[in-house]
Amino acid sequence: MNLSSTNIEGLGVRPAARRPAARSNAAVVRTRRLAPFAFISPTVALITVLTVVPIVMVVGYSFMDSAIVAPNPVFVGFANYLKVLSDPTFLLALGNTFVFISLSTILHLVIGLAFAMLLNTSLLSDVTKAIFRVVYILPWLFTIAVIAVVWRLIMDPYGVANYILTSVGILNQGVNWLATPGSAMGALTFINIWSGYPFFMISLLAALQGVPTVLHEAARVDGAGWWQRFRYVTLPHIRPVIISMAVLDLIWTSQQFALIWLTTGGGPLGATEMLSTYTYKQAFSSFEFATASASAVIVLLLTMILAFFYVRQQTVRD
Amino acid sequence: MSMRRRGGPRLLATLGTAAAMVVAMSGCSGPAPGGGPTGEVTIEFAQWWEPELPAGSFAGLIDEFQKENPTIKVKLLSAPFASTQQQMVAAAASGQLPDVVGLDGAWVSDFAKQGAIADLSPLLKADNFPEDQLASQVKVNGKTYMIPVVNFVYPLFVNNDLLQQAGVSKAPTNRSEFLDAAKKISALGGNVKGWALPLDTAVPNGIQNDVMSWVWASGGSMLKNGKPDVTNAQVKSGVEYVKSLYDADVVAPGALTMKEQDKVEKFTNGQVGMVIDSLAHITLIKKNNPSLDFTVAALPSEDSYTGKRGIPYASWGIGVSDKSAHKAEAAKLVEFLMGKDVNAQLSTLANGFPGNKTASPDFSKSDPLFKTAFDIYQAGYPANEFVGLPKSDHLQRTFDEQLQKTLTDSQSVDQTLTAVQSEWASVF
């Protein structure tokens, strides 16, 4: 901008003749100021339409009576929140969700790390590791619908799981894994762990491959054993990845819906009722969109707490 | 200046893209099509029927309608049932229902209360359509909001081979015979059970199809003057009977989370001797297991019952949007589909029974079991008291959850029915 002005003045143009040029410069300045906003406008428009507007609408519904289904819903303040928070089914779903996401995340991490270390070992040949890599990652390739159907068949009272367990003498008779209140949550969590560990495995494998081998060699020279090398060399290096993955997994698992809906539907007797299934039933079975919105906002707030820790972790890393 | 030359087009392109996107997005919720310049009217018809019918057959019927009514064009909005349901719920709430809508009985009450669907009687009367030809009409507060176009009944499916192996000579006709047959089939061993009871709470239609059907088959009712009455003797007897079947260990394991498709699969695989199922599944069962020898029979009633038997059904219902600007044209389409010949044709295509009493489906090319089922249907009456009730899905789920407590001995039948009565009363 300064360059243009200097050039014009340097040419000795008279003020009257400079007026159009000055206007032109002002336009350039305006354009350049607006340009960044124009560049981000598609993204802003998308985020606004796809994220901000729906969230604002759902928050709005959560404060209304008979939202969506009534032509003139009335503002009721926090009544829907009080109704949801005092609903025993919601509290049951909250507890179940806590158990489900905690167990899933911990075991995703343990299994993912174990398999990642196996794939990172120097004790196996590259071909063997490649085969294991393909086998271990298979669960990740199936869609949730396929996973649900396959595991419903495996865990059927007359399915493969019971056949094997009774054949080897672990069980005397088959168990209704997904239909018995005592085993349904465990069975569902198992399926979720099976379907989700490969993502941890791949991420942690990448992190393990970034640990300098010289550190391991130095530790070995100093007399450190396997456990000490893992604890004092490997773990500190991959800790940031572990924390990030764990927080992300907590968020993702808390939003799990399709797997639960397609396997147990929240039953039997509410044993696998989660916040996601509770919210869905409120909306599309009871047509209580206001309480469903209140429940969804509570889930959003809980998820935002996790997201806050994730962002803070990322900021610390940076 | 050179910077300006480079930046200008880019800026314009960026702004143009953003503007185009906003326009495109706003176009997603554009107004429904209406009248054309030549007096031609386009109406929208949202339903899940077309994907379930032989390819091109439904479009053929609509073409026929357009030939008969050259000034009316029909735009079919077809999607599977589940997505149609979600779209219709949202559209009804926002007052954007298409002109003509395929309806399930479970949606009617809520849509009517929202003012989303129109009273059909005045529309049909205006065209002098003979309403007495309609097999049934779904009413809310005395007004007709849905007309069942095709009905799919749920008779008793019986595996003839298993029945024979168990030493049972004929399909059971009453509850005692059914329990006896179920016990004998279960005694065959080899993972075979007498009956299947799908009680998955995700889609709790097992309550209407597999539980309340026992009540309706004996002429019972769960309503009194349109209000819940689930603590009456008939419902109690039905629930106690289901409990007795469960306790006798004649029910396929996994009932508490079993889905309807599991029930069909188990019957198809010969793991279950008897199920209450939709006629629509006959083709599927025969396709998946051509060697399965099975038949259909009327639902068993109470031993002493001699009256007409209610047979559960599901419908392809039809309604008209109350916000439609072309209600008269929409009504013409409804009348066309409910006409004697077209209704018979559509029922034949759908393997269902006509909503027009005077229509006769053509069984000449159908499986003989459809004719058997039609005779059962005509000997009894279609019974599904959940049709037209508010929050029908929710009511069934409530019943389902309480029934599961009874089956697992957490509470008595009386406690279950009292809890259901209380929950249902709060909805009404």
Interface residues (C-beta under 8 A of the other chain):
Chain A: S4 V28 T31 R32 L34 A35 A38 F39 S41 P42 A45 L46 V49 I68 V69 A70 P71 R152 D156 P157 Y158 G174 N176 L178 A179 T180 P181 A184 W261 L262 T263 T264 G265 G266 G267 P268 L269 G270 T277 K281 F284 S285 S286 F287 F289
Chain B: M1 M3 R4 G7 G8 L11 T14 L15 T17 A18 M21 V22 M25 Q85 Q86 V89 A90 A93 S94 G95 D110 K113 Q114 G115 N191 L199 D200 T201 A202 V203 A252 P253 G254 A255 L256 T257 M258 K259 D262 Q271 K391 D393 H394 R397 E401 Q404 K405 T408 S410
